[in-house]
Amino acid sequence: MGSKELTFNARMETNKVIDYLESIIASLRHHSICIQKGDEYTMLEPGDLLDMSVEAANKKDNEQLSIRLSWDKASLLKNRQNLKISTGQPTLVPFSAQQSA
């Protein structure tokens, strides 16, 4: 089977973005994601092991959050790290306090 790629870019209200993200989450839970734009579509079948990349940038006039998910049939768990996503700023422990602990 050949490759099929769809791209979608739009400015929309936050609630609409949340709806799309919730649809992606629900589809991930079923290991079947259909992305459709007009008459075009592509089916994705994520397995139990995914690679996730998160990038956040806070620039002078622009903020950006990019989330990328990828997977393959023979993927290995790599860079296993804990990531916390929340609505509030973290309470950071100063480096000097970490040294004395």
Secondary structure as UniProt FT lines:
FT   HELIX           14..29
FT   TURN            30..31
FT   STRAND          33..37
FT   TURN            38..39
FT   STRAND          40..44
FT   STRAND          51..58
FT   STRAND          63..70
FT   TURN            73..74
FT   HELIX           95..100
//
